[in-house]
Amino acid sequence: MFLNTKFRTDTLETMDNFAMEGEILRDALDKIAKINQLLGGNLLTLRGVQELTAKISKSKGITIVDVGCGNGDMLRTLAAYGLKNNLNFQLIGVDANNFTINHAQKLSENYPNIRYRCQDIFDKPFEELKYDIVLCTLTLHHFKDSEIIDLLNVFYKNSNVGIVINDLHRSSVAYRLFQALCFVFRLNNVPRQDGLTSILRGFKKEELVRFSEKLNFKKYKIQWKWAFRYQWIIWKD
């Protein structure tokens, strides 16, 4: 069946409901994190952080915020990397779902430099949060274009070093491959349907370029990476 990916879909995902909780959500969060890890998604974000911090002294504290942090898997990856490389990372996970935040906190009990905040990123407390680097991994596609512009304005204004965005390439091939993955990983209805919707809410490269131009970003890089991802790194002036 022909799949039209010319435009982003505005179909909502089940996990867009911030009141969702329970075993189905926990299972979905953990399986999404596992798939992201296996397909190299964590490594893609980590490499973005490495580029942004390449010229920063190891003695300097670096605050990194992960927006839409899910079960905290990316933050734990960063904590392990920072410990191994003698980097002073202070890591903050932000998510609007309280159940998700509680689950992430339990999984991160042995990581003293990770803390979590249950916040809507469109509310004032987040708009006032300052950081060196902000990460947005598989989160940006959840928002409409106008909301993305507003968010990127906040990210850019409040970061000292830059932004790392890791998100989906909207593609019929990616859609069909994810259908196969659903079978292999025996995903339940929530991650399966949300994953397919996420792909249709993803981006084409020219859309990310337009966002960059509209926001007058002076230095940025957008690269296609496996598995059907875009790595978008934005440096502060």
C-alpha positions in Angstrom: 0.0 0.0 0.0 1.3 3.5 -1.0 2.4 5.6 2.0 2.4 9.4 1.5 5.2 11.0 3.6 5.2 14.4 1.9 3.8 16.2 4.9 4.1 15.7 8.7 1.0 14.0 10.2 -0.8 15.8 13.1 -2.1 12.5 14.5 -1.5 12.3 18.3 0.3 9.5 20.0 -1.0 7.6 23.1 2.1 8.6 25.1 1.3 12.3 24.4 -1.2 11.8 27.3 0.8 13.1 30.3 -1.6 11.4 32.7 -0.8 7.9 31.3 0.7 5.5 33.8 1.0 1.8 34.7 2.8 -1.3 33.4 1.9 -0.7 29.7 3.7 2.7 29.9 6.7 1.3 31.8 7.1 -1.5 29.3 6.8 0.9 26.4 9.4 3.3 27.9 11.9 0.5 28.5 11.4 -1.1 25.1 11.8 2.2 23.3 15.0 2.9 25.2 16.3 -0.6 24.3 15.5 -0.2 20.6 17.1 3.3 20.6 20.2 1.8 22.2 20.4 -1.1 19.7 19.9 1.1 16.7 22.7 3.5 17.8 20.4 6.4 18.9 22.2 6.9 22.2 25.6 6.9 20.4 24.3 9.5 18.0 23.3 11.9 20.8 26.5 11.2 22.7 28.6 12.1 19.7 26.8 15.4 19.4 27.7 16.1 23.0 31.3 15.2 22.3 31.4 17.7 19.5 29.9 20.5 21.6 32.3 19.8 24.5 35.5 19.1 22.6 37.0 22.5 23.5 35.7 22.7 27.0 38.2 22.1 29.9 37.6 18.9 31.8 37.7 20.8 35.0 34.7 22.9 34.1 31.3 21.7 35.2 28.9 21.1 32.3 25.1 21.1 32.9 23.2 19.0 30.4 19.4 18.9 30.2 17.6 16.1 28.4 14.1 17.1 27.3 11.5 14.3 27.1 14.0 12.1 29.0 11.7 9.0 29.1 13.2 6.4 31.4 16.5 8.3 31.7 18.5 5.9 29.5 20.3 8.7 27.7 21.3 10.4 30.9 22.7 7.2 32.3 24.7 6.8 29.1 26.1 10.3 29.6 26.8 9.7 33.3 28.9 6.6 32.5 30.7 8.4 29.7 31.5 11.4 31.9 32.8 9.2 34.7 35.0 7.2 32.4 36.5 10.4 30.9 36.8 12.5 34.0 34.1 15.0 32.9 32.1 16.9 35.5 28.6 16.4 34.1 25.5 17.6 36.0 22.5 15.9 34.3 18.9 16.9 34.4 16.0 14.9 32.9 12.8 16.7 32.1 9.5 15.0 31.3 5.8 16.1 31.7 4.6 12.6 32.8 5.0 12.1 36.6 4.9 8.3 36.3 7.7 8.4 33.7 9.8 10.6 36.0 9.4 8.3 39.0 10.4 5.3 36.8 13.5 7.2 35.6 14.4 8.1 39.2 14.3 4.5 40.3 16.5 3.4 37.4 19.0 6.1 38.2 19.3 5.7 41.9 23.0 4.8 41.6 23.8 8.0 39.6 24.3 10.9 42.0 24.8 13.5 39.2 21.4 12.8 37.6 18.2 14.6 38.8 14.8 14.8 37.3 12.1 17.4 37.0 8.4 16.8 36.1 7.6 19.8 34.0 5.7 20.9 30.9 8.4 22.4 28.7 6.0 25.1 27.6 5.5 26.4 31.2 7.5 29.2 32.7 9.7 27.1 35.1 11.3 25.4 32.2 11.6 28.6 30.2 13.7 30.0 33.1 16.0 26.9 33.4 19.6 27.6 32.3 22.1 25.0 31.1 25.2 24.5 28.9 23.7 21.9 26.6 20.2 20.8 25.9 19.3 17.4 24.3 16.2 16.6 22.4 16.2 12.9 21.5 13.1 11.6 19.7 11.0 14.4 21.3 10.9 17.3 18.8 8.6 15.4 16.4 5.8 15.4 19.0 5.3 19.1 18.4 3.7 21.2 15.7 6.0 23.5 13.6 5.0 26.6 15.5 5.7 24.9 18.8 9.1 23.8 17.5 10.0 27.3 16.7 9.0 28.5 20.2 11.0 25.6 21.8 14.1 26.1 19.8 14.0 29.8 20.7 14.0 28.8 24.4 16.7 26.2 23.9 19.0 28.6 22.1 18.4 31.5 24.5 19.0 29.4 27.7 22.0 27.2 26.5 25.6 28.4 26.9 27.2 25.9 24.5 24.5 24.5 22.2 21.8 22.0 21.3 21.8 18.4 20.2 18.7 17.1 18.4 18.3 13.5 17.4 15.0 12.8 15.6 13.3 10.7 12.9 13.6 10.9 9.2 10.0 10.8 7.8 10.3 8.0 5.2 8.2 5.1 3.9 11.2 2.8 4.1 11.7 3.7 7.8 8.0 3.0 8.3 8.1 -0.4 6.8 11.3 -1.3 8.6 9.8 -0.4 11.9 6.8 -2.6 11.2 9.3 -5.5 10.9 11.0 -4.4 14.2 7.6 -4.5 15.9 7.3 -8.2 15.0 10.9 -9.0 16.1 10.6 -7.2 19.4 7.0 -8.3 20.0 6.0 -4.7 20.8 2.6 -4.1 22.4 0.1 -1.8 20.9 1.3 1.4 22.5 5.0 1.4 21.3 4.0 -0.2 18.0 1.3 2.4 17.0 3.2 5.3 18.6 6.4 4.3 16.8 4.7 4.3 13.4 3.0 7.6 14.1 6.3 9.1 15.2 7.9 8.3 11.9 5.0 10.0 10.1 5.5 13.0 12.4 9.3 13.0 11.7 11.2 15.4 9.4 12.7 15.8 6.0 16.1 17.5 6.0 14.8 20.6 4.2 12.3 21.2 7.0 15.1 21.3 9.6 17.1 23.6 7.4 14.1 25.9 7.2 13.8 25.9 11.0 17.5 26.9 11.2 17.1 29.7 8.7 13.9 31.0 10.4 15.7 31.2 13.7 18.9 32.7 12.2 21.2 30.0 13.6 24.7 31.0 12.6 26.4 27.6 13.1 24.7 24.3 12.8 25.1 20.9 11.2 22.4 18.5 10.0 23.4 14.9 9.1 21.4 11.8 8.1 22.4 8.8 10.2 21.4 5.2 10.6 18.7 4.2 11.5 16.8 6.9 9.6 17.7 9.6 12.0 18.9 13.2 11.7 21.6 14.5 14.0 21.2 18.3 14.2 23.9 20.1 16.2 23.5 23.8 16.9 26.4 25.8 18.3 25.9 29.1 20.2 27.6 32.2 18.7 
